[in-house]
Amino acid sequence: MEILDRNWRCRHGEIDIIAEDGPALVVVEVKTRSSRSHGTALESVRPAKLSRLRMLAAQWLTTQPRTFQTVRVDVIALERFAGDYSLRHVRGAI
Amino acid sequence: MAVARTRSVALVGVTGRSVEVEADVGNGLAGIHLIGLPDTALSEARERVRSAMVNSHYPWPDARITVSLFPASLPKRGSQFDLAIAVAILGAAGVIPAERIAEPFFLGELGLDGRLRPVRGVLPSVLGAAKHGEVTVVIPAANAAEAALVPDVRIMPVSDLRQLVEWLRKGDDPPESLPFDLTEQMPPTIAPAVDLSDVVGQPVARRALEVCAAGGHNLWMLGPPGTGKTLLAERLPTLLPDLELDHALEVTAIHSVAGVLPPNSPMINRPPFVSPHHTATSAAIVGGGSAVVRPGAVSLAHRGVLFMDEAPEFPRHVLDALRQPLESGQVTVSRAAGAVTFPARFIMVMAANPCPCAQPQDKGDSCTCTPTVRRRYLGRLSGPLIDRIDMKVTVSRSSRRELMADRQFVESSKTVAARVLTARERAAERLSGTPWRTNADIPSSALHADYRPSDEAMKQVSSCLDSGTLSARGLDRVVRVAWTLADLAGKPKPGPDETGTALALWMGLNS
């Protein structure tokens, strides 16, 4: 996987990481939580957020000359426990 | 990750059907998805199960959870699947061994703190589970007494989720079925506060009530107010014997589904007495409801008495809705969600005033109703309905002398109930080997083939049939009542006396 862009913004929102994985364009949402008092990082990504990311991917593509076969939305959940980090990568959330 | 499978029971009417609950904890965004036609209460299980697990200190899997209820085509309702869903998720997450939960049935609603709440319809649900052999059924502790009525099933009453999970983890053998003595648990038959000897001055109606109790026949009482119609009807249950065990289970199952079971006495062993108000809708009488079809008054009166006081005040369509259950002993309620059949074999007792003003007409008193009004009033009871009533009795006002004279003839409920029991035993003996127990149960075909009175006894009845005053159904009903009269008199077969009396009772010619 190769990172193409980071923290890309437009008037509709922001994409944390834009990457390329073979033929697929991957839009990644990175969620960080320092405690679980408000739920886990993974479950804080709701379906509405995912569909917004999907829309943002289309926005980003309009600024690009090249095309991709598919578009994928991934979530990376980063949690910090007692100075240690845990990282989970969910591929293909939609 | 993993899949775990367990079992629960869905209620269709008053029968329980086994439902498989599968949980898949797998990759994907965290969340829980519930599939298999859940209704709103069941969809909310997601929130209840999650809170209950977290508050019982079990980890909620941070993964995609899919819960499926099989068979997918059967609509599932209510909150009794909470426990099975929680257990399946815990099994899929590896908290409890999956093989420990595959066999037992789990029933119960979870509180947010993990406590297990009682649910409706436990008895029919456990009966449904019992069809799968000797199974273990985990139920809320509050429903334990009700569930224990079912024989050959291991009942595991649980008060909260933690207690259950610890038991499943430790791998102990399922507990022995609770020590439970049915006779001990049956509520002591409380001496009824009402007694037949309270009703003075209505010897014919009292006798009709006795016949009604002995044979399970329907009764119509017509008369001015204050003559004791309601009094008599309320005393009918005191003449009926206790329900036999299989009937008691049927009645208890219906009351459990309706959610009207008294919590301290799980088993209903006395014939129920149901007296709906005349403003009741047809859904309240025959059963209904848009999402969950609930049993109506006719089913709550199953194996008991349905008393329709002020019968002409009921809407006509409500009265006519009684025709199907009166004939077939069951009622089928059809709704968009499907058709549900409830048992509804009851003794119907109707009481009616002769006219709306209800003033006596016999002693030159002041009835102000015109003949048209009077005809219209009783006309609300349709012909086909009247045709299904075995006995029609007119109760009239008694003079002071009559009341005084009758006082020495009144008998207590106990005395009459003993005669009723003897008559019922005679009928049951004659009907042994058939599915019927009382004379009213005998279907028309068997009545003519095996239980036909002698030609001599039938002479008068046949002539009424020929002249058109008696319908074919009426004939059947007369013969059934005649058999009951013979049972009460201790005769082996009804003679001309019995058929004559039965005919008079059918036509309402006693006054």
Chai-1 contact restraints between the chains, C-beta under 6 A:
chainA,res_idxA,chainB,res_idxB,connection_type,confidence,min_distance_angstrom,max_distance_angstrom,comment,restraint_id
A,T40,B,D62,contact,1.0,0.0,6.0,A-B,restraint_1
A,L42,B,A30,contact,1.0,0.0,6.0,A-B,restraint_2
A,L42,B,D62,contact,1.0,0.0,6.0,A-B,restraint_3
A,E43,B,A30,contact,1.0,0.0,6.0,A-B,restraint_4
A,V90,B,L29,contact,1.0,0.0,6.0,A-B,restraint_5
A,A93,B,L29,contact,1.0,0.0,6.0,A-B,restraint_6
